[in-house]
């Protein structure tokens, strides 16, 4: 168990990954994906996001890119599809330094850290081997759970695995629907909008760190 809050409640800080610990894929990655797809930016991103939830929930990378291609009428050869896949995976691995620094401060204090991310198996695999997450005690990915936030069962599964009551967990996510779903089952959740607000939220829960 982690270090409890001053009032004895919070034992674990549960982080989302994308756009909390990481930054969004940078412009050069987005441009490369658009160019490789051969489609307009509007058509590519509409197809990319339309199929993303099944991909996050466990769909294979081959099936995901087949579905994206079908939506935009593309006929990529194997090398082009591999380049799209590699560019996409790499684009989600860029860290947000202020969040990383805050995570290390929490870990140095002995706070138990966990990750809950909607992520496909390709990105989850890279993150499991990443030094970025070496201070985390537990990693949860939607591809392994077979379901995505904000499904309430995701949170129940994570709480059970952590052996934690909802009120013992502080959860940080950049998507309001995920935050609201966590709050509905009693998790102390924070909508991430910047590092200053996040630090204030955590100090209120666990004290100065």
Buried (B, 14 or more C-beta within 10 A) or exposed (E): EBBBBEEEBBBBBBBBBBBBBBBBBEEEBBEBBBEBBBBEEEBBBBBBEEBBEBBBBBBBBEEBBBBBBEBBEBEBEEEBBEBBBEBBBBBBBBBBEEBBEBBEBBBEEEBBBBBBBBBBBBBBBBBEEEEBBEBBBBBBBBBBBEBBBBBEEBBEBBBEEBEBEBEBBBBBBBBEEBBEBBBEEBBBBBBBEEBEEBBEBBEBBBBEB
